């Protein structure tokens, strides 16, 4: 992963950092998540429902989301930010983001703006997921959730 970062080949998906460029991840098992270029799918979290679906030759899918073109662009921008700690704000085009959240992060010295680029500071690197959440319109802070950024 270090070499991939140094070579600009580091990637990130919902499972974490990787040097793999694959666009499809197939999840097997209860609550597993599959990711494709244009969609996410999650299997059921109920073991009985999961077994019954497999016995009936059905996919044990509980929910999914088809991504819009904007979702795909956002995913790429967030991945770039998460991997390089740097984002050219001109790449956003018409994509809206939480400018108030970014202003707070700048005041806390988590990020800085430098000639149209957002840069995560050394101090801010542990909080990069919070920075990325400013570009994610689906993100909602929830208590008692796993994988919290802080």
N, C-alpha and C positions, 0 to 999 in steps of 0.2 A: 504494500500500500504506500509505503514511503517513496519507493521508486516511481510508482504511478503518479503520485502527487508531484514529485520533482519533474516528471516528464509531461505534466499536463494531461495525464490519462486517467486520473482518479474520477470515479463515478460514485453516485449515491442513489440508492433506491429505498423503498420503505423498510428494508431489512438492515440497512446500514451502508457502510463504505465498501467499495469493491473496485477491482481493476477490470472487471468484466463489463463489456459493452452491450450485453444482451438486452433486448427490449421485451423479453417475455420471461416471466417467472411463474412456474406452475406450483401452487400450494396443494399439498396432500394432507388430509387429516381434518379433524374437528377444528373449526375456526380458522383454518389456513386461508391465507390471502394469495390470490393470483394477480399478477400485473401484466398487462399487455400495452402495446403502444397507445391504444386508444380507450382502455378500460381497466377497471379494477373489479375483482369479484371476491367475495368472502364466503367460505363455506359456513354452514350452520354451526352453531355453538352447542347444539343439543345432540348428545350421543345417540339417543333413540332415533331421532329424525335422520341423522347422518346414516346410520345403519340401514334404515328402511329405504332411503333413497338409493343407496348402493344396491340393495337387494332387488329393487324395482328397476335397475339399470338407468337411474336418473342421476344427474349431477346433484350433489348435496349443497347447492348454492342457496344461501340465505338472502344475500343482497349484492348489488353491484352498482357501478356507476360508469356510464359512457362519458368519456371526456370530450369537452368542446375543444375547438381549435385554440381558444384562449387558455384553457386548462393545460394543454400540452405545452404551449409557450411558457406559461408560468412554471410548470414543472421543470422545464429546462433552465429557466432563470434561477429558480431556487436551488437546483442541483449545482449550478455554477457557483452560486454564492456559498453553498455548503462545502464545496470542494476547494475553491480558490480564495475564499474570504474576500472576494472582490466582485463588484458588479458595475458594469457601465450603465448608468441610469438612462442613457440614450437608447439602449436596447429595449427599454420598456415600451416605447411607442405610446399607444393609447391605454396601456394596462394601468388600472388604478391600483393604489396601494395605500397603506396606513401611514400617511406622512406625519401625523401626530405622534405615532409610536416611534417612527424613525427619529423625530426631533428629540424625544425623551432619551432614546438610546445614544444620540449624539451628545446630549448634555451630560449623560453618565459616562461618557468616553468609551462606550462599547463600540461605536462606529465613528468614522469621520468621513466627510465628503472632501474629495480632492479632484478638482477640475472635471466635474461631472461623473466621478466614480465614487461609489460607496465602498469603503474599505473597513473591514472588521479589524479593530485594533488588537494588539497582542493581549491586552487585558480583556477584550471582548470575545475572544475565540471560544471560551467555554459557553458563551451565550448565543452562539451563532443560530441555533434553532429559534430563539426568540426573534432575532433579526429576520430570519426567513419567514416567520409567521406574519410579519407585516406585509408580505406579498401574497399571502394565502387567504382568499376570501372565505374559505370554508372553515378556517381555524376558529375554534371557540374555546377559550380557557375554561376548563372544567376541573372541579375538585375531585379527588379520589380516582383519578385516571392513571393508568400505567404510562410509562415513557414520558413523564413530564420533563420539560426542559429544565426546570429549576424546582 
